[in-house]
Every structure is written in C-alpha cells, then in structure tokens.
Amino acid sequence: MRLETARLVLRPPSLDDQAVAGELAGDPEVMRFIGGTLPAERFVAQWVDWWDTDRIGPFLVERRADGRFLGRVGVHTWDTRTWSLTTHAAAGAFAQPELGWALVRKAWGNGYATEAARAVRDWHGVDQLVSVIAPDNVGSQAVARRLGGSPGETVLLFETRPAVVWRYSA
C-alpha cells in the first residue's frame, strides 16, 4: 500500500523507520498535544502493530523530491467507551476511526499535513472518520477545518485530557 500526492509519498511503516521517527517522537513541542515524547522504537512498533492487526494505521510521510521523513498521517482506532487507542477488533461496536497527523517541526507551515491527510481520507473514505484534537492545538484545528471538519463534542482521552471530536461530512 502506497499513496502519492504531488509532493508526498505515504507508505506503511516498518521497524527500520525507528531512526527517522526519532525526530518526531522525541520532540516535546511536536508531541505535546498527542501524549508526550516516546522512544521512537515504541512509537514505530505501535504503528507497525496497528497495520498488522487492522490493516490501517499511520502512514510514514516522505517528501517526494528528496525522500525526507516529514511525519505520520493515518487512521487510528479509538474505543469510545474509554477514549483510548485500540484495535478495531478490541473496540467492536465502540470502534471510532480517526484521521490523525503529526509532522516534524521543520515541515510545519507548508501544507503537508493537509495534503497527506486529504490523501488518506480519500483512500479510507470519509464515512465515520473523525479527528480528535486538543482544544489548544490551533494548527491541527486549521488542518481539520481545511479538510471540511466541524468541531463537536469534547471528550476525555484516557480519562485525563480533554479533546474535541471533529467530524467530517461526505
């Protein structure tokens, strides 16, 4: 599975991507709205596991011109009973697919998140997709708005952090 846009290549991750993912996973500013920094090994292993389990997950985003790693954009599954990340099978009827993104700081402000998220949304289909965004994350709110999202209810992620559920219409 590989998606391409005018400027980007999106592909499923492999364990070999741990070195490049460190720029994303280890940056406190990038990670402040999505759970804090993590070792890149753990981050990438989770991505690979989601793909293996659900056949969906975050795509690695690379710039087409030079292959530079820019971040991850893809579909995650939330269990709406607890608003925790899980697999589709584990959540069953409570599974909520989310379109999510995170880019390295050097990639911010270039439209890459919107371009990559639009490609993933078009590949996956908009039915039932949401984006779960921290109330203070104005950058991601702008991306969701450009993708046609509207803010909805506020939920508690992991029973501790508020987040707004942005819904997309077909």
Backbone as CSV, one residue per row, in Angstrom:
resi,resn,N_x,N_y,N_z,CA_x,CA_y,CA_z,C_x,C_y,C_z
1,MET,0.848,-1.178,0.000,0.000,0.000,0.000,0.888,1.235,0.000
2,ARG,0.643,2.099,-0.938,1.426,3.326,-1.064,0.499,4.376,-1.651
3,LEU,0.509,5.563,-1.075,-0.259,6.688,-1.597,0.727,7.757,-2.045
4,GLU,0.371,8.455,-3.109,1.234,9.533,-3.584,0.391,10.760,-3.872
5,THR,0.965,11.911,-3.567,0.368,13.195,-3.917,1.383,13.938,-4.779
6,ALA,1.082,15.153,-5.125,2.013,15.931,-5.951,3.381,16.067,-5.292
7,ARG,3.403,16.212,-3.956,4.677,16.456,-3.267,5.103,15.364,-2.300
8,LEU,4.219,14.385,-2.042,4.469,13.455,-0.950,4.311,11.996,-1.358
9,VAL,4.995,11.145,-0.619,4.814,9.697,-0.696,4.412,9.250,0.704
10,LEU,3.342,8.476,0.794,2.867,7.938,2.061,2.933,6.423,1.969
11,ARG,3.546,5.797,2.970,3.690,4.342,2.969,3.582,3.814,4.386
12,PRO,3.137,2.559,4.531,3.110,1.968,5.865,4.521,1.921,6.455
13,PRO,4.631,2.005,7.759,5.945,1.986,8.404,6.511,0.575,8.498
14,SER,7.806,0.519,8.734,8.474,-0.740,9.065,9.363,-0.469,10.273
15,LEU,9.807,-1.514,10.923,10.671,-1.340,12.091,11.977,-0.630,11.727
16,ASP,12.341,-0.644,10.460,13.543,0.059,10.011,13.391,1.579,10.075
17,ASP,12.191,2.075,10.315,11.941,3.521,10.346,12.199,4.151,11.706
18,GLN,12.668,3.381,12.665,12.856,3.913,14.008,13.834,5.079,14.047
19,ALA,14.885,5.033,13.267,15.887,6.109,13.300,15.295,7.442,12.846
20,VAL,14.525,7.436,11.772,13.968,8.700,11.285,12.820,9.184,12.154
21,ALA,12.082,8.267,12.769,10.927,8.648,13.587,11.340,9.329,14.884
22,GLY,12.586,9.207,15.277,13.059,9.846,16.499,12.904,11.353,16.473
23,GLU,13.038,11.963,15.310,12.867,13.417,15.193,11.452,13.838,15.571
24,LEU,10.488,12.996,15.278,9.089,13.264,15.611,8.798,12.884,17.058
25,ALA,9.075,11.636,17.414,8.693,11.085,18.717,9.420,11.743,19.882
26,GLY,10.610,12.266,19.639,11.406,12.841,20.718,11.297,14.342,20.874
27,ASP,10.488,15.005,20.071,10.368,16.466,20.134,9.184,16.854,21.024
28,PRO,9.440,17.445,22.187,8.343,17.785,23.108,7.318,18.745,22.502
29,GLU,7.741,19.651,21.651,6.799,20.595,21.035,5.867,19.887,20.062
30,VAL,6.397,18.959,19.281,5.583,18.190,18.342,4.605,17.290,19.095
31,MET,5.070,16.688,20.166,4.310,15.657,20.870,3.433,16.190,22.004
32,ARG,3.449,17.482,22.274,2.756,17.992,23.461,1.250,17.781,23.443
33,PHE,0.638,17.720,22.277,-0.806,17.517,22.212,-1.200,16.057,22.000
34,ILE,-0.222,15.188,21.803,-0.555,13.797,21.486,0.111,12.804,22.429
35,GLY,0.254,13.202,23.685,0.675,12.245,24.689,2.095,12.368,25.203
36,GLY,2.882,13.284,24.684,4.247,13.435,25.158,5.225,12.576,24.386
37,THR,6.490,12.825,24.628,7.542,12.128,23.889,7.581,10.652,24.275
38,LEU,8.022,9.875,23.321,8.177,8.432,23.493,9.452,7.992,22.793
39,PRO,10.028,6.871,23.203,11.134,6.325,22.416,10.633,5.966,21.015
40,ALA,11.408,6.296,20.008,11.000,6.030,18.623,10.709,4.547,18.401
41,GLU,11.434,3.676,19.077,11.224,2.240,18.903,9.796,1.854,19.290
42,ARG,9.320,2.407,20.393,7.968,2.097,20.865,6.913,2.678,19.923
43,PHE,7.147,3.891,19.484,6.246,4.583,18.567,6.077,3.768,17.279
44,VAL,7.173,3.438,16.648,7.133,2.736,15.366,6.583,1.321,15.539
45,ALA,6.940,0.654,16.611,6.411,-0.692,16.853,4.884,-0.655,16.950
46,GLN,4.332,0.384,17.587,2.875,0.506,17.684,2.266,0.721,16.311
47,TRP,2.888,1.584,15.497,2.385,1.817,14.140,2.339,0.520,13.347
48,VAL,3.428,-0.225,13.380,3.516,-1.485,12.636,2.458,-2.461,13.144
49,ASP,2.276,-2.517,14.459,1.281,-3.417,15.047,-0.128,-3.072,14.566
50,TRP,-0.470,-1.778,14.523,-1.800,-1.387,14.032,-2.007,-1.859,12.595
51,TRP,-1.003,-1.682,11.748,-1.117,-2.149,10.361,-1.291,-3.660,10.310
52,ASP,-0.499,-4.370,11.112,-0.593,-5.834,11.117,-1.953,-6.310,11.607
53,THR,-2.506,-5.618,12.601,-3.756,-6.053,13.215,-4.984,-5.617,12.434
54,ASP,-5.051,-4.329,12.086,-6.271,-3.761,11.487,-6.163,-3.455,9.991
55,ARG,-4.970,-3.588,9.436,-4.735,-3.230,8.029,-4.941,-1.738,7.769
56,ILE,-4.930,-0.955,8.842,-4.893,0.507,8.765,-3.955,0.989,9.859
57,GLY,-3.536,2.220,9.743,-2.651,2.810,10.742,-2.025,4.053,10.168
58,PRO,-0.988,4.545,10.825,-0.316,5.735,10.314,0.597,5.390,9.135
59,PHE,0.509,6.208,8.120,1.463,6.143,7.020,2.662,7.009,7.393
60,LEU,3.865,6.598,6.992,5.006,7.480,7.060,4.894,8.449,5.898
61,VAL,5.163,9.712,6.152,5.082,10.739,5.115,6.499,11.149,4.755
62,GLU,6.800,11.060,3.467,8.112,11.456,2.954,7.919,12.463,1.831
63,ARG,8.845,13.411,1.765,8.800,14.383,0.671,9.277,13.685,-0.597
64,ARG,8.485,13.794,-1.642,8.779,13.101,-2.896,10.110,13.544,-3.497
65,ALA,10.426,14.829,-3.407,11.614,15.371,-4.059,12.912,14.772,-3.535
66,ASP,12.980,14.509,-2.219,14.246,14.047,-1.652,14.113,12.889,-0.663
67,GLY,12.909,12.387,-0.461,12.707,11.263,0.445,12.791,11.614,1.921
68,ARG,12.862,12.901,2.249,12.990,13.312,3.645,11.745,12.935,4.439
69,PHE,11.959,12.347,5.627,10.880,11.997,6.543,10.241,13.280,7.061
70,LEU,8.901,13.364,6.950,8.172,14.539,7.412,7.270,14.252,8.603
71,GLY,6.856,12.995,8.790,5.978,12.683,9.910,5.121,11.472,9.624
72,ARG,3.939,11.472,10.272,2.998,10.378,10.074,1.588,10.944,9.964
73,VAL,0.813,10.327,9.070,-0.597,10.684,8.872,-1.325,9.383,8.596
74,GLY,-2.442,9.169,9.276,-3.162,7.931,9.016,-4.403,7.781,9.853
75,VAL,-4.866,6.540,9.939,-6.106,6.221,10.630,-5.777,5.383,11.864
76,HIS,-6.281,5.823,13.008,-6.172,5.121,14.284,-7.571,4.721,14.717
77,THR,-7.666,3.837,15.674,-8.968,3.443,16.198,-9.050,3.780,17.680
78,TRP,-10.097,4.516,18.036,-10.396,4.827,19.435,-11.527,3.927,19.908
79,ASP,-11.481,3.541,21.168,-12.603,2.880,21.825,-13.380,3.997,22.525
80,THR,-14.597,4.268,22.071,-15.353,5.411,22.588,-15.859,5.208,24.011
81,ARG,-15.753,3.993,24.535,-16.134,3.785,25.939,-15.142,4.449,26.873
82,THR,-13.863,4.438,26.484,-12.803,4.972,27.347,-11.984,6.053,26.651
83,TRP,-12.241,6.279,25.384,-11.439,7.162,24.551,-9.954,6.844,24.713
84,SER,-9.646,5.572,24.487,-8.263,5.114,24.452,-8.010,4.457,23.100
85,LEU,-6.759,4.530,22.653,-6.394,3.924,21.374,-6.405,2.412,21.503
86,THR,-6.886,1.757,20.460,-7.022,0.308,20.494,-7.046,-0.218,19.069
87,THR,-7.421,-1.474,18.926,-7.640,-2.052,17.600,-9.138,-2.071,17.327
88,HIS,-9.484,-2.198,16.065,-10.898,-2.258,15.695,-11.560,-3.488,16.326
89,ALA,-10.877,-4.598,16.305,-11.442,-5.828,16.858,-11.697,-5.697,18.357
90,ALA,-10.777,-5.070,19.078,-10.937,-4.939,20.530,-12.088,-3.997,20.890
91,ALA,-12.301,-2.963,20.107,-13.362,-1.991,20.400,-14.720,-2.454,19.898
92,GLY,-14.745,-3.300,18.879,-16.012,-3.804,18.342,-16.948,-2.683,17.941
93,ALA,-18.154,-2.697,18.460,-19.171,-1.692,18.118,-18.803,-0.299,18.608
94,PHE,-17.800,-0.188,19.478,-17.381,1.105,20.026,-16.151,1.666,19.307
95,ALA,-15.768,1.044,18.194,-14.611,1.491,17.417,-14.931,2.789,16.673
96,GLN,-14.052,3.758,16.814,-14.198,5.032,16.113,-12.903,5.309,15.360
97,PRO,-12.920,5.204,14.013,-11.707,5.514,13.255,-11.424,7.016,13.267
98,GLU,-10.160,7.336,13.452,-9.726,8.734,13.498,-8.677,9.006,12.438
99,LEU,-8.822,10.117,11.756,-7.802,10.636,10.850,-6.900,11.537,11.677
100,GLY,-5.630,11.135,11.819,-4.701,11.893,12.651,-3.402,12.171,11.927
101,TRP,-2.657,13.159,12.428,-1.415,13.563,11.800,-0.473,14.154,12.827
102,ALA,0.814,14.047,12.544,1.867,14.692,13.326,3.076,14.816,12.401
103,LEU,3.583,16.031,12.285,4.732,16.273,11.424,5.892,16.850,12.221
104,VAL,7.109,16.582,11.759,8.283,17.187,12.390,8.177,18.702,12.243
105,ARG,8.760,19.417,13.183,8.618,20.881,13.191,9.099,21.545,11.902
106,LYS,10.160,21.019,11.315,10.691,21.615,10.087,9.693,21.548,8.937
107,ALA,8.681,20.690,9.054,7.690,20.533,7.982,6.444,21.384,8.207
108,TRP,6.317,22.023,9.362,5.131,22.811,9.667,5.013,24.010,8.730
109,GLY,3.788,24.376,8.416,3.531,25.593,7.656,3.678,25.453,6.151
110,ASN,3.806,24.243,5.645,3.982,24.024,4.203,2.783,23.357,3.546
111,GLY,1.731,23.094,4.300,0.553,22.429,3.756,0.691,20.919,3.639
112,TYR,1.777,20.353,4.163,1.987,18.912,4.043,0.934,18.112,4.819
113,ALA,0.576,18.568,6.021,-0.402,17.825,6.827,-1.739,17.745,6.102
114,THR,-2.186,18.856,5.557,-3.462,18.872,4.833,-3.395,17.988,3.597
115,GLU,-2.316,18.098,2.850,-2.155,17.307,1.622,-2.139,15.811,1.925
116,ALA,-1.384,15.411,2.942,-1.297,13.998,3.294,-2.612,13.497,3.887
117,ALA,-3.215,14.285,4.769,-4.478,13.867,5.391,-5.587,13.747,4.353
118,ARG,-5.605,14.634,3.376,-6.614,14.542,2.312,-6.429,13.247,1.524
119,ALA,-5.192,12.875,1.247,-4.927,11.629,0.509,-5.389,10.419,1.313
120,VAL,-5.119,10.415,2.619,-5.541,9.292,3.463,-7.058,9.260,3.578
121,ARG,-7.666,10.422,3.761,-9.129,10.490,3.859,-9.771,9.960,2.581
122,ASP,-9.257,10.356,1.431,-9.820,9.899,0.161,-9.612,8.397,-0.027
123,TRP,-8.488,7.870,0.425,-8.210,6.440,0.340,-9.148,5.662,1.266
124,HIS,-9.295,6.126,2.505,-10.092,5.416,3.503,-11.579,5.621,3.283
125,GLY,-11.962,6.813,2.844,-13.372,7.181,2.756,-13.748,7.997,3.978
126,VAL,-14.574,8.989,3.803,-14.881,9.933,4.872,-15.921,9.402,5.861
127,ASP,-16.684,8.377,5.482,-17.742,7.879,6.360,-17.199,7.545,7.745
128,GLN,-17.767,8.185,8.732,-17.477,7.912,10.132,-16.102,8.359,10.617
129,LEU,-15.278,8.976,9.795,-13.982,9.453,10.274,-14.163,10.687,11.144
130,VAL,-13.330,10.790,12.154,-13.252,11.979,12.992,-11.775,12.320,13.156
131,SER,-11.511,13.494,13.696,-10.182,13.841,14.194,-10.364,14.295,15.625
132,VAL,-9.545,13.787,16.513,-9.637,14.083,17.941,-8.493,15.038,18.262
133,ILE,-8.847,16.298,18.589,-7.851,17.370,18.653,-7.934,18.109,19.985
134,ALA,-6.781,18.340,20.595,-6.707,19.098,21.850,-7.264,20.507,21.627
135,PRO,-7.970,21.049,22.616,-8.583,22.369,22.461,-7.585,23.486,22.123
136,ASP,-6.336,23.359,22.563,-5.326,24.396,22.303,-4.514,24.157,21.036
137,ASN,-4.760,23.076,20.329,-3.967,22.744,19.150,-4.555,23.431,17.911
138,VAL,-4.259,24.714,17.783,-4.855,25.507,16.702,-4.349,25.081,15.331
139,GLY,-3.126,24.571,15.248,-2.601,24.104,13.971,-3.400,22.933,13.430
140,SER,-3.656,21.940,14.265,-4.443,20.785,13.825,-5.896,21.161,13.584
141,GLN,-6.415,22.100,14.347,-7.784,22.572,14.104,-7.884,23.192,12.709
142,ALA,-6.859,23.933,12.300,-6.859,24.548,10.967,-6.816,23.481,9.885
143,VAL,-6.028,22.419,10.091,-5.977,21.321,9.124,-7.352,20.670,9.026
144,ALA,-7.969,20.360,10.167,-9.295,19.724,10.165,-10.319,20.611,9.447
145,ARG,-10.246,21.897,9.676,-11.179,22.824,9.019,-10.970,22.803,7.489
146,ARG,-9.702,22.805,7.051,-9.414,22.751,5.603,-9.907,21.446,4.978
147,LEU,-9.991,20.390,5.787,-10.467,19.092,5.304,-11.990,18.975,5.364
148,GLY,-12.659,20.031,5.806,-14.118,20.021,5.879,-14.670,19.579,7.212
149,GLY,-13.836,19.557,8.243,-14.277,19.135,9.569,-14.968,20.243,10.332
150,SER,-15.818,19.823,11.262,-16.513,20.740,12.169,-16.343,20.229,13.587
151,PRO,-16.072,21.142,14.539,-15.899,20.697,15.928,-17.216,20.213,16.518
152,GLY,-17.129,19.177,17.338,-18.307,18.613,18.001,-18.080,18.527,19.491
153,GLU,-18.416,17.380,20.042,-18.345,17.220,21.488,-16.909,17.170,21.995
154,THR,-16.758,17.486,23.279,-15.476,17.362,23.958,-15.505,16.078,24.768
155,VAL,-14.428,15.296,24.644,-14.306,14.027,25.357,-13.035,14.056,26.195
156,LEU,-12.901,13.105,27.095,-11.675,12.955,27.875,-10.895,11.767,27.331
157,LEU,-9.714,12.032,26.801,-8.851,10.955,26.318,-8.158,10.319,27.510
158,PHE,-8.166,9.020,27.543,-7.526,8.275,28.632,-8.034,8.759,29.992
159,GLU,-9.241,9.306,30.004,-9.900,9.810,31.207,-9.161,10.961,31.876
160,THR,-8.255,11.627,31.133,-7.477,12.702,31.758,-7.375,13.977,30.924
161,ARG,-7.344,13.866,29.596,-7.075,15.030,28.744,-8.289,15.365,27.888
162,PRO,-8.758,16.613,27.927,-9.887,16.968,27.061,-9.449,17.045,25.596
163,ALA,-10.355,16.675,24.721,-10.123,16.769,23.280,-11.468,16.983,22.599
164,VAL,-11.427,17.696,21.489,-12.630,17.970,20.711,-12.688,16.983,19.556
165,VAL,-13.853,16.390,19.359,-14.055,15.450,18.261,-14.545,16.242,17.047
166,TRP,-13.707,16.307,16.025,-14.031,16.986,14.778,-14.644,15.957,13.834
167,ARG,-15.792,16.258,13.269,-16.493,15.332,12.369,-16.412,15.846,10.936
168,TYR,-16.322,14.899,10.014,-16.272,15.213,8.585,-17.562,14.751,7.926
169,SER,-17.994,15.514,6.938,-19.183,15.102,6.194,-18.760,14.707,4.786
170,ALA,-19.562,13.843,4.174,-19.226,13.328,2.837,-19.360,14.420,1.788
